[in-house]
Amino acid sequence: MTAPGDFALDPRLERDTFCLGAFPLSLLLLMNDSTYPWLILVPQRPAIREIYQLAPADQQQLLVESSQLAEVLAGLLRPDKLNIAALGNVVPQLHLHHVVRYRNDPAWPAPVWGKAPPVPYLPAQVEALCTGLCPRLESFTAVAGPRNG
């Protein structure tokens, strides 16, 4: 059995995101693509690929964190739709996408993956999103400043 301290973020997630902070279970990451507000929860448990592999208490905590994030995103950004999914076809580490969608976004109504090259965030945009989002999340600890992966 792997100890909790053995958790490591998948290198692709580390490379493609900013870490905004952590909930009791999950890291909160921001995908570095300003085309879509796109956040990712990653349970800090080693060697987990699927939700059913989490302990029952962790499954419940992930649902609490995801629901809270979704509610805050909906209130703050007023999306036409909020896509929430755990796919893992490319990055097998369990991670839960929360993609804010608008009818006028470049990929609507199709999935966002591969539709257009990512538009990296400017540092000020990351700070502004974090400033609007992070204080509204309960049981969340923001990092001193958003950092890549």
Protein Blocks (a to p, Z undefined) as FASTA:
>chain_A
ZZfklpccdfklmmmpccfbdcfkbccddddbfkbccddddddbehiabfklpcfklmmm
mmmmmmmmmmmmmmmnopabdcdddeklmmmcgcdddddddfkbmklcbdfehkaccddd
dfklmmmmmmmmmmmpghiacdfbdceZZ
